[in-house]
């Protein structure tokens, strides 16, 4: 875009210089020369206005396209993130259900074996272990018991 602008500016500069030199050496009256200068100025202004409108239109179109592309990519990213979040939640729910089943089985097994977390069962287990140590252990083990 900048290259075409530089080329256009060089073309206009060259045209203006050529027109100016041509008018200086032309065998016409001052009134005719001023008229030609005015016409050249109007044509140049019209050309600049046309180029400005074209450039402005192109930039606006490119900005709209960039906005549309950005919105589309954002929507795709959000959709993908939402899908992945759903997958993670589903996986976590599956793991939680599995842990609940394992916990229920563990609780059932504890209740069936009689080690339901009862303090007296724990005390009995500790006492029986201490009794075994007392018969074969050292004096320091007996002191702890």
C-alpha positions as CSV (number, residue, x, y, z in Angstrom):
1,X,0.0,0.0,0.0
2,X,2.8,2.4,0.9
3,X,4.7,1.5,-2.3
4,X,1.7,2.4,-4.5
5,X,1.2,5.7,-2.6
6,X,4.9,6.6,-3.2
7,X,4.5,5.7,-6.9
8,X,1.4,7.8,-7.2
9,X,3.0,10.8,-5.4
10,X,6.0,10.6,-7.8
11,X,3.7,10.4,-10.8
12,X,1.7,13.5,-9.6
13,X,4.9,15.4,-8.9
14,X,6.3,14.6,-12.3
15,X,3.0,15.6,-14.0
16,X,2.9,18.9,-12.1
17,X,6.5,19.7,-13.0
18,X,5.9,18.8,-16.6
19,X,2.7,20.8,-16.8
20,X,4.4,23.8,-15.2
21,X,7.3,23.7,-17.6
22,X,5.0,23.2,-20.6
23,X,3.0,26.2,-19.7
24,X,6.0,28.4,-19.1
25,X,7.3,27.7,-22.6
26,X,3.9,27.6,-24.4
27,X,3.1,30.5,-26.6
28,X,-0.3,31.2,-25.0
29,X,-1.7,34.2,-23.2
30,X,-1.7,34.4,-19.4
31,X,-5.5,33.9,-19.2
32,X,-5.3,30.7,-21.2
33,X,-2.3,29.5,-19.1
34,X,-4.3,30.2,-15.8
35,X,-7.3,28.4,-17.2
36,X,-5.1,25.3,-18.0
37,X,-3.5,25.5,-14.6
38,X,-7.0,25.6,-13.0
39,X,-8.1,22.6,-15.1
40,X,-5.0,20.6,-14.2
41,X,-5.5,21.5,-10.5
42,X,-9.2,20.3,-10.6
43,X,-8.3,17.1,-12.4
44,X,-5.5,16.4,-9.9
45,X,-7.9,17.1,-7.0
46,X,-10.6,14.9,-8.5
47,X,-8.0,12.1,-9.0
48,X,-6.8,12.5,-5.4
49,X,-10.4,12.4,-4.1
50,X,-11.1,9.3,-6.1
51,X,-8.0,7.6,-4.8
52,X,-8.8,8.6,-1.3
53,X,-12.3,7.1,-1.5
54,X,-10.9,3.9,-3.0
55,X,-8.3,3.6,-0.3
56,X,-10.8,4.4,2.4
57,X,-13.2,1.8,1.0
58,X,-10.5,-0.8,0.8
59,X,-9.3,-0.1,4.4
60,X,-12.9,-0.3,5.7
61,X,-13.5,-3.6,3.9
62,X,-10.3,-5.0,5.2
63,X,-11.2,-3.9,8.8
64,X,-14.6,-5.5,8.5
65,X,-13.0,-8.7,7.2
66,X,-10.5,-8.7,10.0
67,X,-13.2,-8.2,12.6
68,X,-15.3,-11.0,11.1
69,X,-12.2,-13.3,11.1
70,X,-11.5,-12.4,14.7
71,X,-15.1,-13.0,15.8
72,X,-15.1,-16.4,14.0
73,X,-11.8,-17.5,15.6
74,X,-13.0,-16.3,19.0
75,X,-16.2,-18.3,18.7
76,X,-14.3,-21.4,17.6
77,X,-11.9,-21.0,20.6
78,X,-14.8,-20.5,23.1
79,X,-16.6,-23.5,21.6
80,X,-13.5,-25.7,21.8
81,X,-12.8,-24.6,25.4
82,X,-16.4,-25.3,26.4
83,X,-16.2,-28.7,24.8
84,X,-13.0,-29.5,26.7
85,X,-14.5,-28.2,30.0
86,X,-17.5,-30.6,29.4
87,X,-15.1,-33.5,28.8
88,X,-13.2,-32.7,32.0
89,X,-16.3,-32.4,34.1
90,X,-17.6,-35.7,32.7
91,X,-14.3,-37.3,33.5
92,X,-14.4,-35.9,37.0
93,X,-17.9,-37.1,37.5
94,X,-17.0,-40.6,36.4
95,X,-14.0,-40.6,38.8
96,X,-16.2,-39.4,41.7
97,X,-18.8,-42.2,41.0
98,X,-16.0,-44.7,41.0
99,X,-14.6,-43.4,44.3
100,X,-18.1,-43.5,45.8
101,X,-18.5,-47.2,44.8
102,X,-15.1,-48.0,46.2
103,X,-15.9,-46.2,49.4
104,X,-19.3,-48.0,49.7
105,X,-17.5,-51.4,49.1
106,X,-14.9,-50.5,51.7
107,X,-17.5,-49.5,54.3
108,X,-19.4,-52.7,53.6
109,X,-16.3,-54.8,53.9
110,X,-15.4,-53.1,57.2
111,X,-18.8,-53.7,58.7
112,X,-18.8,-57.4,57.6
113,X,-15.3,-58.1,59.1
114,X,-16.2,-56.4,62.4
115,X,-13.7,-53.6,62.1
116,X,-16.3,-50.9,61.7
117,X,-14.2,-48.3,63.2
118,X,-15.3,-49.3,66.7
119,X,-12.8,-48.0,69.4
120,X,-13.2,-51.2,71.4
121,X,-12.1,-53.3,68.4
122,X,-9.1,-51.1,67.9
123,X,-8.2,-51.3,71.6
124,X,-8.5,-55.1,71.5
125,X,-6.3,-55.3,68.4
126,X,-3.6,-53.1,70.1
127,X,-3.8,-55.1,73.4
128,X,-3.4,-58.4,71.6
129,X,-0.3,-57.1,69.8
130,X,1.1,-55.8,73.0
131,X,0.5,-59.1,74.7
132,X,2.5,-60.9,72.0
133,X,5.3,-58.4,72.4
134,X,5.4,-58.9,76.2
135,X,6.2,-62.6,75.9
136,X,9.0,-62.3,73.4
137,X,10.0,-58.7,73.5
138,X,12.7,-56.9,75.6
139,X,12.2,-55.1,78.9
140,X,12.0,-51.7,77.1
141,X,9.1,-53.1,74.9
142,X,7.3,-54.2,78.1
143,X,7.8,-50.8,79.6
144,X,6.0,-49.2,76.6
145,X,3.1,-51.6,76.9
